[in-house]
Amino acid sequence: MTGTRRARIGYYVAQSGAVLIAAGGVGDQFVDRYLPAHESFLGVRRGDLPASSEALFVAVLHGLGASLVAAGLACSVLLYLMRSTGRRWVGGVVAAIALLSDGVNAVLMWRVQSPFFVAPLAWVVFVVGGLLVCNVPDWGFARERVGGGGPAEPSAAADRGACSVSEARSSPSPRGC
């Protein structure tokens, strides 16, 4: 498998994980009451608890869900930035976001004996595993661009007759050079 193909596959696996993190957050928005897993962990039936505790639980879960949507979107945008600019260090930020959002979510779900902890854990594995696959080789990414934009190849600017920022400021020409 070529390095470019490996980078592309890893990128799409990581992007899939990011989208699934956001989708899990959207799914949390549809929980409107205690689930059977919550009742078994608490050791009570739903009717035995005050309604205010259920309302509090649902509000906290909806807040978590909104945070997961934001984390999934951030991961997706940052993965695109990493791939388009060649800044591989952005992958570390993506991994940190995934681990701190859905990774912690999975651990806490496991601690309260929810059988669904496997899903957020899998999404984190997708993101981190995809990053490892696409960042191990050095190929398949654009070269890092100085200043956040411009051509990927340094010599391409010279071929077009472009000038440096200091030359542009000192030039009387309307074009800057």
SULDA-V960119 format. One record per pair of residues at least 24 apart in sequence whose C-alpha atoms are under 7 Angstrom apart, sorted by sequence separation. I is the first residue (numbers start at 1). J is the second residue. D is the distance in whole Angstrom. If there is no record, write none. Layout:
I:J:D
I:J:D
//
This chain:
33:58:6
99:124:6
32:58:6
71:97:6
98:124:6
31:58:7
71:101:7
95:127:7
28:61:6
29:62:5
68:101:6
95:128:6
28:62:6
29:65:6
28:65:5
26:65:6
25:65:4
91:131:6
25:66:6
25:68:5
26:69:7
25:69:5
22:68:6
23:69:7
21:68:6
22:69:4
88:135:7
21:69:7
22:70:7
22:71:7
22:72:4
21:72:5
22:73:6
19:72:6
18:72:5
18:73:7
86:141:5
86:142:5
18:75:6
19:76:7
84:141:7
85:142:6
86:143:5
87:144:6
18:76:6
83:141:6
84:142:6
85:143:7
86:144:5
83:142:7
85:144:5
85:145:6
15:76:6
15:79:7
41:112:6
41:113:7
37:114:6
21:102:7
21:120:7
21:123:6
20:123:6
17:123:5
17:124:7
17:126:5
18:127:6
17:127:5
14:126:5
15:127:7
13:126:6
14:127:4
13:127:7
14:128:7
14:130:4
13:130:5
14:131:6
11:130:6
10:130:4
11:131:7
10:131:6
10:133:5
11:134:6
10:134:5
7:133:7
8:134:7
6:133:7
7:134:4
6:134:6
7:135:7
7:140:6
3:137:6
4:139:6
3:139:5
4:140:4
3:140:6
//
